Amino acid sequence: MFIKKNVDIIDDAKVFETILYDRTLVWLTLSLLSIGLVMVLSASIPIGQSLYHDPFFFVKREIFYFFLIFLLSFIFLRTPIIFWEKSSNSILIISISLLFIVLLVGDSIHGSYRWISLGFLHIQPSEICKFSSFCYISSYLSRKSNEVQNNFWGFFKPISIVIIESILLLIEPDLGTVIVLLFTTLSILFLSGAKIGQFFIIIIITILIIILLILLEPYRIQRILSFWDPWKDPFGNGYQLTQSLMALGRGGILGKGLGNSIQKLNYLPDAHSDFIFSIIGEELGYIGSFLILSIIFTISFRAMFIGQRALEDKKKFSGFLACSIGIWFSFQTLINVGAVTGLLPTKGLTLPFISYGGSSLIINSIAIFFLLRIDFETKLRKSQAFPRGPK
């Protein structure tokens, strides 16, 4: 009897070890976080010294965020996905409330009211808004997928929530987050089986609104003009992009070596945050840039794969949420890199897991925790569907 119990315990341990987590996703994320920490250290030393008289100011904060993420992992990895599905409406309300609060008491940085200061921490509600919106939309689609496919109001209802959030985000202003929200929302609705005709209506309206928003704000028009020809005004509107292109040009194939960037020496604004990819290109070259982008897009594809398996297992909320995370990471990366390389107008969006920014880093990491939990629950359910035979 004692031997049989020990055998059962060993078998259970083997099953638990097999289904515990997606090792590939964990190692890819840890690799990306490590690279991000090294690059923030390299890119932020000059600005840290000039602003705070501490060359390691930003990397110290980054390490603190890593410690906070480690503590949060104990909560999110142990919480069943069903809890977040049931709480999606409450999370959305909290997120929208924070968007209101930041407009009232938020700190202004570069003319934008995007941060709420809580002592050492600076919360960016727009980052929380992304994830809460995708949770709500995934929950909605898990309950009302038939309405989305057959009824225009069922299709438009989740978009109306995103529109409300977008209005608040545009007041900050934060057009980059609005574009990520709209694109990811439309992509998930497409995956859910919504009719193509409904998309054309929303897409046309969205394009017209974006054009109107650009025309209403002079600084957005200047960004568009500088994006078309940054060398026409290299010391004015095109300054940041020209410095970014020079950094990428200096890097070449192999780069100048870690720590040997010139553009980070207070030439390139936001070298440690939105434009850190320029420093990566300068120091690590094409090969280093390609490696980092490959890791990010592999994580995105892994998220889509996890979502597909969850949908095949009839777990709609988990499936749609995992897919939305994959689309979100990949599209935000495309916008960031497109802005840095001059393919797209400049937008205030971080490079996932690489750019400095506490809110972005924490929310992105929480998204990874959700992916790991979704994958764990999917594998657990499949393993339990095949009971072991008698010994």
N, C-alpha and C positions, 0 to 999 in steps of 0.2 A: 504493500500500500504506500509506504514511504517513498519507494523508488518510483512508483507511478506518478505521484504528486510532483516529484522533482522533474520527471520527464515532461509533465504538462507545463511546469513553470518554464523550463528551457524552451519548449516549443512556442509558448506565448511570447517569450522574450525575443525569439527569432522573428516572429511575425511583427512584433512591435518595432524591432529594429528595421525591418524591411519597409514598413509603411510610415515610419516616423516623420520623414520630411523629404523634400525634393533636394537632394544633395547638389545637383547641378545648379539649381537656382540659388542656393545658399552660397556656394563658392563663387559664382559669378558676381553676386551682390557684394560679398566681402572683398573681392578683387577690385571692384569699381569703387567702393568706399575707401579702400586703401590708396588707390591711385588718386582719388579726389582729395584725400587728406594731404598727400605729398604735393600735389599741384597747388592747393590752397596755401600751403606753407611756402612754396617757391614764389607764387605770384603775389602774396600779400605782404611780404617783408617790407618793401619800400613804402607802401601806403600806411602800414601799421606804424612804421617809424615816424613818418611825417605827420600823421593825425594824432597818434596816441603815445608817441615816444617809446613804443614797445614793438619791436619787429615781429614778435610772436603773439601779438594781441589777437589776431583773427584765428590763428591755429589753436590757441588756448580755448577760445570759445567753441571751435569745431570739436575739440576733444570732449568738452563738456556736453555738447549735443550727442556725441557718440555714447557717452555714459548714460544720458537720459534715454536714448534709443534702446540701449541694453536693458534698462529697467522696464521700459514699456513693452519689450518683447515678452516678458513674463505674463503680462496681462493679455495682450492681443493673441498670442499663440495658444493660450489656454481657453480663450472664449469661443464657444461654438458660433458658427456663422449664422445660425438661426436667430441668435440674440440681436445681431446687427440688422438682420432683415426686419425683425419686429420693431427695432428702434430707429429705422431709417427716417421716418417722418419727424421724430423728435430731433434727430441729428441735423436734419435739414432746417428745422425751425431755429435751432441754435446757431447754425451757420449763417442764415439770413440775418438773425439778430446781430451777430458780430459785424456783418457788413454795414448795418445801420450804425453800430457803436463806433466803428473806425472813422466814420464820417464826422462824428461829433467830438470824439476825444483822441483821434488818431494823431500820430506824429507825422509831420510833413518832411519827406526826403525827396529832393529834386522836384519839388512842386507837387508830389503825389501823396495822398493820405492813405497809406496802405498798411501801416503798422500800429499795433497797440502795445505800449510799453508796460511790462509788469516787472519792474526792477531789472534784473539781469536779462530777462527774457523779452524778446520782441516778437509778438504774434502777428502773423500775416493772414488775416481772415480769407483772402482770396485763395490761398493754398488749401485751407480747410474746406472752402466752398467747392473746390474741384471734387474732392473725395466724397463729400456729403451728397453732392448732386448725383454722382455715379451710383452711390448706394441707393438713393431714392429711385432713380430711373430703373435700376436693376430690380428693385422690389416691385415697382409698378408693372414692369414687363412680366414678372413672374406671376402676377395676378390678372393682368388685363391684356395679355398678348393677342387674344382674339379681337378685342376692341381696336387695338392698334392696327391690326391687319385689315379690318373691315369698316372702321368708322373714323372719319377725319378728326372728330373731337377726341377720340381715344388716342389718336396719333399726336394731336396738338397739345393735349393736356401736359405731358412732361416738358414739352418745348416752352409752354407758357411759364412754367416754374423757372426755366433757364433764362427766359426773357426778363423776368423780375430780377433775378440775380445779376444779369448783364447790365441792367439799368443802374443798379447800385455800384457795380464794378466800374462802369464808364464815368460815374461821378468822381471816382477816386483821382485820376482815371487809370484804367488798366485794360486796354484794348487787347493785349496779348492773351490774358486769361479768358476773356470773352470768346476769342476765336477758338481756343482749345476746348472750352466748354461746348460751344455750338458744334464744332466738328466731331467731337467724341460722341455727343448726344445723337447727332444724325447718323453716325456710323453704327451705334448700338441699335437704333431704331431700324436701320437697314438690315442688320443681322437678325432682328426679331421677325422680319418678314413683312414690313410695311410696304405699301404700294409705291411704285416709282413716281406716279403722278403727284402724290402728296409731297414728295421731296422737291420736285421742281418748283412748286409754289413757295415752299419755305426757303429754298436756296436763292431764288430770284429776289424775294423780299430781303433776305439777309445781305445779299450783295449790294442792293440798293441802299440799305441802312448803313453798311460799312462805308460806301462811297460818300454818303451824306455826312457821316461822322468825320471822315477825313477832310471834307471841304469846310466843315464848320470850325475846325481847330487849325489855326495857322501853323502850329508846330508840327502837326501831322502832315500838312502839305509840304513843309520844309524837309521832313524825313523822306517823303516820297521823292522829292526832287534830288536830295543828296544821295539817295539810293540809286537813282538812275545815273548820276554822274558825280561821284564824291570828289573827284579831283578838280572839279570846277571851283569848289570852295574848300580846299584842304585844311584851312585853319579856322573854318567856321562850321557850317552845318555838316560838312563831310569829314570833319576832323576825326571822329571816333572810328569811322569805317576805314578811312585811309590808313590810320595807325594800325588797325586790325589787319588790313591787307599787307602792310609792310611786315608785320610780325609773321604772317603765314608765308610770305615770300622769302624771308630770311631763313626760315626753317628748312626748306627744301625737303629732300627725301629722308635724311637721317636726323635733322635738327641740329641745333647748336649745343645740345647737352643740357641736362637738368640743372637749373639755376642760372643759366647763361643768357637769359632773355634780356634784351635792351628795352623793349617796349613797356615792360612792367615797371621801369624806373620812372614812374609818374608821367609817362608819355600817353599810355593807353588808359582811358577812364574805365572803371569797373573791370580791371584786369583780373581780379580775384573772384568776380561774381558772374555777371552776364556774359562777359567776353573772355572767360578763362580758356575757352577753346582756342583763341588766338595764341595764348601763351603756350598751350599744349603743342600747337603746330610749330611754334618758333623753337621750343626746347626739345621736343621729341620728334618733330618732323612728320612727314606723311605716314610713316610706318606706325608711330605712336598714336597719331590721330585715328588712323584706320582701326587699330586694335581697340581703342576705347569705344569708338562707334560700333564696332562689331559686338562688343560685350553688351552695350545698351540695347541694341536691336535683337540680340539673342535672348536677353531677358524679356523683351517685348513679345517675341515669338513664343517663348516658353509660357508666358502668361496666356497667350491666345490658345496654346495647346492645352493648358490646364482648364481653361474655360470650355473648350470643345469637349473634353472628357466629362466635365461636370454636366454640360447640356445633354450629352449622350446618356448620362445617368439620371436624366430627368430632374436635375437640380438647377432650375432656371435662374434663381437669384445668384447662386455661386457662379454659374456659367457666364451670365451677362456681366457680372461685376469683374470677373477675371479678364474677360475680353476688353472691357472698358479700360482697365488698368493698362493692358498691353497697347491699346490704341493711344491712350493718353501719353505714355512714356515715349512712344515712337514719334508721335506728331509734335510733341513739345521739343524733342531733340531736333527734328527737322527744322522747326522754326528758329531755334537757337543757332544752329549751325548755319542755316540760311542767312540769318542776320549778320553773323560774324564774317561770312564769306562774301557778302554783298549780293546774294541771290534774292534776298527778301528785305523789306524795310526793317529798321531796327525795332525790336520789341523787348520789353522788360521781362524776359522769361529766362529762367535758369536752365543750365544743362543738368539733367537729372543725376543725382548722386555725386556730381563733380563740383559744380559751382558752390561758392560759399553762400550760406543762408540757412538759418536754423529751421524756420518753418518748412521750407521746401525739403530739406534733408529729413526731417522727422516725418512729414506726411508721406514722402516717397518710401521711407522705410516701413511705415505702417502698412502701406499698400503691399509691400513684399510680405509682411506678416500675414496679411489676408490671403495672398496667393498660397503661401505655405499651408495655412489652415485649410483652405479649400482643397488643395491637393491631398492633404492628410485625410480629410473626411471622405473624399472620393475613394481613395485607396482602402481606407478602413471598411467602408461599406462593401466594396468588392471582395475583400478578404473574408468578411463575415458571411458572404453569400455562398461560400464554399466551405462547409464545415469539414473538419478533419474526421477521417474514418476511425473505427475502433482500433485500439492498440492491442 
